[in-house]
């Protein structure tokens, strides 16, 4: 996946976003459902598109949340 381009303007399909983030396409759909990622195109469009920068930010936030540990009380 090309991460050297303009991440603000680049749009990815669900499969492309998943490949770039290193997750499955279903994980991308879960991020959307949970509000971590927003579609860049209309809900009426058949193929979902996501801004590359939003995918990168959602992936980073998800990984940061997964690394959190909580001290025992």
C-alpha positions in Angstrom: 0.0 0.0 0.0 1.4 3.4 -1.0 1.7 5.6 2.1 4.0 8.1 0.4 1.1 10.0 -1.4 -1.1 12.7 -0.1 -2.9 11.0 2.8 -5.5 13.8 3.0 -6.7 13.4 -0.5 -6.2 9.6 -1.0 -9.4 7.5 -0.7 -9.3 3.8 0.0 -11.9 1.1 -0.3 -12.5 -1.2 2.7 -10.1 -3.8 1.4 -7.4 -1.2 0.7 -7.9 0.4 4.1 -7.6 -3.0 5.8 -4.4 -3.9 3.9 -2.9 -0.6 4.9 -3.8 -0.9 8.6 -2.9 -4.6 8.8 -6.3 -5.7 9.8 -9.2 -7.6 8.2 -12.0 -5.8 6.2 -14.4 -6.7 9.0 -12.2 -4.8 11.5 -12.6 -1.7 9.3 -16.4 -2.1 9.4 -16.3 -2.5 13.2 -14.3 0.7 13.5 -17.0 2.5 11.5 -19.7 1.0 13.6 -18.0 2.1 16.8 -17.4 5.6 15.5 -13.6 5.3 15.2 -13.6 5.8 11.4 -16.0 7.7 9.2 -16.8 7.1 5.5 -15.5 9.8 3.2 -18.3 9.2 0.6 -22.0 9.2 0.9 -23.8 6.3 2.6 -25.8 6.0 -0.7 -22.6 5.0 -2.6 -22.3 1.3 -3.0 -18.6 1.1 -2.3 -17.4 2.6 0.9 -14.4 4.9 0.7 -12.2 6.2 3.6 -9.7 9.0 3.7 -6.2 7.4 4.1 -5.3 9.8 6.9 -8.5 8.8 8.9 -7.6 5.1 8.5 -4.0 5.8 9.8 -5.4 7.7 12.8 -8.0 5.0 13.6 -5.4 2.3 13.4 -3.0 4.2 15.7 -5.8 4.9 18.2 -6.9 1.3 18.2 -3.4 0.1 18.8 -2.9 2.6 21.6 -6.2 1.5 23.3 -5.1 -2.2 23.0 -1.8 -1.4 24.7 -3.3 0.1 27.8 -2.9 -1.8 31.0 -4.7 -1.2 34.3 -3.1 -1.6 37.6 -4.8 -4.0 40.0 -6.5 -2.3 42.9 
